Amino acid sequence: MTDDNILSQYRDSIDNIDAALVCMLAERFKVTQAVGEYKASANLPPADPAREERQIARLRQLAKDAKLDPDFTEKFLRFIIDEVIRHHRQISSKES
């Protein structure tokens, strides 16, 4: 097998993983959209800082166990959480 074939196989794997990540994020945002709608209808705040901190601590530990940089994992999760909260605020303002 040539170096080009090996690199191509790696890149194919990366492409598949990226596609799976996008699908997982899409599914996650479908669920968080439903959460945002529920929170708005129940007059709950868009953010839950205590849950966010528990989640980040849990996922930092998972990252350590998986030999993934926990700081990177936290940055990635905070980006997602911030986006979810932004969506929840938008939903909440529509309900008002």
N, C-alpha and C positions, 0 to 999 in steps of 0.2 A: 504494500500500500504506500502511495506517495505521501509526502508531507501535505500536499494540497488536498488529498482525499481525507487525511486525518483532520485537518483544519475544517474542512467542509462538514465532516461528521460532528465535530464539536459545535460548529455554528448551527447546524440543524437541530441539535439538542437544545442549544440556547434559544433558538426560535420557538421550539415547542414549549419550553418552560415559560418564555415571555407570553405566549398565547394563553397558557394556563393561568398565569398571574392576572392577565387582563380579564379573563372570564371569572376568576375568583373575586377580583375587585368589583366587577359588575354585579355579581351576586350579593356581595357584601353591601354595596350601595342600595340594592333593591330592598334589603332587609332594614338598613338604617333609614331609608325613606319611610318605610312603614312605621318604624319607631318614632320618627319625627312627626308623622301625622298623628300617631297615638298621643305623643306628648302634647302636641298642640291642642288636641280635643280634650285632654285631661288637665289642661292648664299647668303642665309641668314645665320646668325650665329646660331650655335647649341643651344645656351642658350639665354634666354630672361629674364634677372634678374628683370626687372620691372614687367613683367607678373607674375613671380614666387612669388614676394613679395605680389602682389595683391591677388594671389590665396591663399597664406599662411594666409594672414590677413582675407580673406573671410572664409576660412575653420576653422581658429581658432575661429571665431565668431560662426560658425555652431556648432563646438565642445562645446563651452560654452552653447549654446542654448540647446544642447542635453545632457548636464551635463556630458560631456566627458572631460578629462584633455586636455586643449589646448596645453600644452607643449608636451605631448605624441603625439597628433595629428600632431603637427609641425614636430617632429622628424620622424614620420612615413612618412609624405609627403615629407620631405627633402630627405629621403632615396629613395623614388620613383622618385622624380625629378632628383636626381643625377644619377640614373640608366638610366632614359630617356635621359639625356644629354650625358651620355657615349655612348648610342646607336646612338644618333644623330651625335656625333663626328665620330663614326665608319662609319656611312653612308656617312658623308661628306668627309672623307678621301678616301673612295672608289670612290666617284664621281670626285675627283681631278685628 
